[in-house]
Amino acid sequence: MARQLYSVPFQTVKGLTGTGTSVTVPAGHRYVIKQVTFYMNPTFGVSRAFLEDDVTGAALFSGGTTIGTPAWFGFYGAITFEQLTAFHFHVDVSPGDGVDCYVGGYDLTSP
């Protein structure tokens, strides 16, 4: 019988500032990121958010906006992380501002 596949949230953070907690793919798993979203409405300065690869520091998705300009950014695609690799959010904001971040997708395991 075929296994059913459901999307799962990997991380949801409200009002993030700085570097968030890393999400590490467990042994025997592969994560496929299907959606990343950022919402920001800066009051004190420019806001910028990134989804980054832990190993290389590469910015895989980002969004940014200026004071008084609320913005929502969304990625829909497929970014794959193999077992024991990791990713995290990084947010550059002025003190008093923060960014809401979400990343989700598929948690695949070997049959």
N, C-alpha and C positions, 0 to 999 in steps of 0.2 A: 504494500500500500504506500502511496506517495505521502511524503511528509508535508504538512501544511506550513506555509511560510508567512510570518507576520512581521511587520515593522515594529521595532522597539525603540524607546528613547534611550540614548546613551548618556546624555547629560542635559539638564535644564538648570539655568542659573539666572536669578533675578538680581539686577543691579550690580553686576560684576565690575570690579576695578582691578587693574593689574593682571597677573597671570593666574588662571584658574587651575584647579586640580586636574591632573592628567587622567585620561581614560586609557587603561592598558588592556589590550586584547588578551584574554586568557589562552593558555596552551590548548591546542586542539580546536581553536575557533578562528574565524575570519570575519571581520566586520566590514560591511559595505555601507558607507554613509550615503544616504539618499536625500537627506534634507538638512540644511543648516539655516537658521534664521537669527537675525539680530534686530532688536528694536532699541532705538536711542532717541532721546529728546534733550540734548544738552542745554543747560542753563548757564554754565560758567565758562565754557570753551569748546573747542573742537573735540569731537568724539570719534574714535576709530576702533574697530573690533576686527579680530583675526581668528581663524581656525588654523592652528599650526601643527606641523609634524614635530613630535618630540625629538626625534633623532637628528634631523637636519635643521630644524628651525624654520623650514619652508612655510611660507604663508600660502595656504591652500584655498582660502576664501576670505574676503574682507569687505568691509563697508564703513563709510564714515559720513559725518555731516557736521554742520556748524551750529552755533548758538541760535536757539529759537526756531530750528528747522527739524521737526520730528521726522524720523525716517525708519523704514522697515526694509531689510535686505533679505533675500531668500535665494538659496542655492538648491537646485533640484538636479541630481545627476547620479554619479557613482564614483566614489573615492574608496579604494580598498586598502585595508590595513591587515597585514598578516599577524599570526600569533606572536605575542610578546612585543609587538610594536605599540606605540601610543600616540595620542594627540591631545591637545588642550586648547582652550580659548586664551587669548591675550587681548586686553583692552587698554587703550591709551585714552584717558579722560582727565579733565581738570578735577581737583578736589570738590566733592559734592555731587558729581555726576556719576552715572553708572550705565551699564548696557545689559539688557535682557538677552540671553543667548540660549539656543537650543541646537542639539545635534541628535539625529536619529537615523535608523536604517535597519539593516538585516544582520542578525547574529547567526552566522552559518557554522555548522559543525560537520565533521565527516560522518557518513552513515555507519 
